[in-house]
Amino acid sequence: MSCADMTMGAFDALAAERSFVLVADHDPVGIRYMLQAERPGASGWEELESGPELWRARVSRTA
């Protein structure tokens, strides 16, 4: 299972107004774009740390 698949599964399991922190060793911009495209208006993304060794983002379900 890919990181993107795991992230989408975790997102789909979230209740409204809940979040999790995505931690990656590379820029997860592709996952951000996928959430925006496949779950428009339902997801939030807050960058917490942006490299160069560690990336962290808070992913939330808004609707």
Long-range contacts (C-beta under 8 A, 24 or more apart in sequence): 3-28, 3-31, 4-30, 4-31, 4-34, 7-31, 7-35, 7-59, 8-34, 8-35, 8-38, 10-59, 11-35, 11-39, 11-43, 11-59, 11-61, 14-60, 14-61, 15-61, 16-61, 16-62, 16-63, 17-60, 17-61, 17-62, 18-60, 18-61, 19-44, 19-58, 19-59, 19-60, 19-61, 20-58, 20-59, 21-48, 21-56, 21-57, 21-58, 21-59, 22-55, 22-56, 22-57, 22-58, 22-59, 23-54, 23-55, 23-56, 24-54, 24-55, 24-56, 25-53, 25-54, 25-55, 26-55, 27-51, 27-55, 28-55, 28-57, 32-57, 35-59
